[in-house]
């Protein structure tokens, strides 16, 4: 019997799938591809297994999008560590949907589950850092009600060719109540 398309917490056995998706997504970006070469596929799987099985904080969660019984996307949520963050700011640390599955509604299901998870964990604002050239992801998030907040940063080694320019988006995730 086929599994319905859905989003749920990742299972430790899915660390391989999450690592595979991350490596594929990161491999398309030159700065991230450089970082990928620093860690083996096995190390990546072990790190994801640890993040899923024993998250570093109670509010750190790995969610997976399931399509046709397979992991087709994942997201990581937790508290924001940004210096300007307030206690009620949650972070989407990773948001990856396999390119072949983007048009199947998995991105929408995953971002909705991310917001629901952050809200359930007590956050009222969600933030995400994305590459400045990730136009498709930015357009998707803006269509979902996110907006840039002016924050930006550059990460990576001092070598400019390998650095990654990031912009931060945010959204209010409080539930509106009727008067």
N, C-alpha and C positions, 0 to 999 in steps of 0.2 A: 504494500500500500504506500503510495507516494506521500512524502512529508510536505505539508503546506508551507508555502513561503512564510517566513517569520523572522523574528529577532528574539534572542534570548541570551542569558549569560553563557559565556564560553565554558566548555568542559576541558579539563586538562588534556585529554586525548586530541583536542583540536588545535593544540599548540603548533603542530606541523602545518596545518592549513593556514593559520594566522601568519606564521613565519613566511610561508610561501607567498601569500598575498602581499605582505609587507615588502619582501625582497623584490617582487615583480614591480610593485608601485614605485619603490625607491630607485630601482634600477633605471627608470625612465628619466630621472632627474640627475644631471651630472654631479651636483654637489652631494646628493644623497648616495649616489652610486659609489663615490669615493669613500664615504663612511661605511658602506656595505662591505667593501673589500677588507675592512679592518676586522670583520667578525665572520666566522665560518657559519655555514648553514646550521650545523649541529649546535653551535653556541647560541644562535638565534632561537632555535627550537627550545633549548633549555631555558633561556631567558623568558620566553613566552609561557612555557609550562609553569615556571615559578610565579610569574605575574598572575596567571589564572588560578593556580592551586593555592598560593600563599601571597596574596597581594600585600604590598608594603604598608598600606593604610586601609582602614575599614571602608572608606569611601572610594577606593580604587577598584574599578570594575572593567572587565573586558567583555564586550557584547559582540555577538556574531550574528550576521544576516545569513539566513539559510534559504537557498533556492534549489529546487529539485533535489532536496536531501543533502546538498553540499554547502560548505561554507563559501559564500561569495563576497563577504565583506566583514569588516570588524571596526569597532570603535573602542577607545579607552576613555573612561571618565574618571574624574577625581577632583580634589580641591585645586584651585588655582594657586600657583606659586609665584605669580607675578608680583613684583614689588609694590605695585599700586592696587593690588587686589584687596577687596574687603572679605570678611569672613563668609559672606553669602555668595561668593563668586566661585562657580565650578568651572572646570576645564575639560574640554574635549582634546585629549593629548594626541590622539590618532583618529583618523577617519578615512577608511580605505574601502572602496567597493571596486571589485574586479571590473575592468573596462567593458568586458562582454556582458556584464549584468546590470550596468548602470541604467539602461532603458527599461528594465523590468520592474521598476518601483522599489528596488532594494535600498537605494539611497534614501528615499522618503521614509520607508519603514525604519531604517537605521537611525536617521536623525530624530525621528519622533520618539523612538525608544531611548535615545541618548537624553533628550530633554526630559522625558518622563523619569528616567533614572536619576538625573541630577536634581530634579524637583523633589523626588521622593527622599533624596539624601539631604534635603533642607536648603538647597541653593536657590537663589532667586534670579541670578544672572549666570548665563553660560558664555564662555569665551572659547575661541579656537584660534590658533596660529596656523596660517596656511602660507605656502610659497607665494610670493608676490605675482608670479606668472601662472598660477593655477586658476586661470580664468573660468573654466567650466565649473570648478568647485565653488569659486566665489559667486558666480551667477546663481548656482543652485542654492547656496546658503542665503543670498540676498532675496531670492524668490520665496524662501521659507521664513523671511522676517528678520534675518541677521543683517548687521551693518558694520562697516569698518568704524573703528573708534579713534583712528589717528595713530595708534601705537604701531611701531615697526621695529624690527631688529634684524641683525645679520648674524648668522651662526656659522661655525665651521672654523677651519684653521686659518691662519693669517694669509694664506694663499688666496687671492681674490677669485681665482678661477674655480676654487672648490667651495667658496662660501655660498650661503643660501640666504636670500633676502625674504623675510617673513612679514606679513601684515596680520594684525589681530582683528577679528570680528567678534561681535557680542550680540546677545539678545536677552531680553527680559523674559524669564520663563515662569513668572508668577501666574497663578490661575486667576483670571478675572472673575470677580463675583458679581452676580446681578444684584442691583439695589432693590 
